[in-house]
Amino acid sequence: MGRAWESPRGNLYCSTLARLRDLDPPPHTLALVAANAVHALIAPLAGGQARIKWPNDVLVDGAKIAGILLERVGDAVVVGIGINVKDHPRDLDRPVTSLLAQGAGEAEASALLERLAALFAHWLAIWRAQGLEPVRTHWLLNAHPTGTPMRVTQSDGSVLEGRFDTLDRDGTLILRLANGDSRAIHAGDILLI
């Protein structure tokens, strides 16, 4: 999307590697695993209401506080996570916040990393042992509610507007268009409106 990456000191930037196994759910659904882990870390610390935005951003009162990127490398997926702990970018086209701005001034990246590693391991174990459904169910409980208006900018630059309907069984976003039709969104830049 041509965006610059900012990494102010005091924030948490980390990556982990998930080696894929034959019976694992689809690799792209690791975004939901990571989102559940990051949400579980942030929700008790943030002063506002933490919500997951498809597929893998965490927002507090509508402002982005964390993001996740996945990259497939052979038989593994690199899961990169960034959490605004002490600082956050300014002058962006959407609201952004940090744990410090939300009242969690005592939060430190190193301690958060230890807790995040345990939470990610927990959700990864569920994903592997029980499949995607419990991960998807938990994600839906902590995401923006059904009916949330959203704008989707697709990789070809086309824009769709509609309302969040659900995630299908593969973790694909289902967008309800104004005419009542559904559209499956596999990738895109999502803006809640």
C-alpha positions, 0 to 999 in steps of 0.5 A, a space after each residue: 500500500 506504499 506506507 512508511 513503517 515507523 518504529 519509535 523506541 519503546 514499542 514492541 516489534 517482534 517476529 516468530 516462526 511457525 513451521 507448518 505441519 501436514 494437518 495444520 489449518 490453512 497457513 493464512 489463518 495464523 493471522 487469526 491466531 496472532 490477532 487473538 494473542 495480541 488482543 489478549 495481551 492488550 485488552 486488559 492493559 488498554 483503558 478503552 475497548 480493544 477490538 480486532 479488525 480483520 484480519 489482524 489489527 487491534 484497535 482501542 476505541 477505533 484507533 490502531 494500537 497493534 498490527 500483524 503481518 504474515 509472510 510465507 517462507 517455504 514450510 514456515 510462516 513468519 508472523 511479525 507483530 508491532 505494538 505501540 507501547 510508548 509512542 505511536 505514529 502521527 499524521 496518518 490517514 486513520 486514528 492511531 494510539 499507544 498503551 501509554 496514551 491509553 493509561 498503561 504507562 507501566 507497560 514495558 516491551 520486554 515484559 509484554 514480549 514474554 506474555 505475548 510469546 505465551 499467548 501465541 503458543 496457547 493459541 497456536 496449540 489450540 489451532 493445531 489440536 482443535 482446528 480453526 473453529 475455536 480460533 475463529 469463534 474467539 476472534 469473532 467474539 473480540 472483533 468489531 460487531 456484525 453490521 460494522 460499516 467498512 471500506 475495502 481497498 483491494 489489491 487492484 485499487 478497487 474499493 468496496 463498501 459494505 458491512 461486516 457480516 462474518 468470517 467464513 469457515 476459512 477465516 475469509 471476511 464476508 462483506 454484506 453490500 448495500 444491495 444485500 449481496 455478500 462478497 468474500 474478501 480474501 485480502 485488502 486494506 480495511 477501513 472501519 467507517 
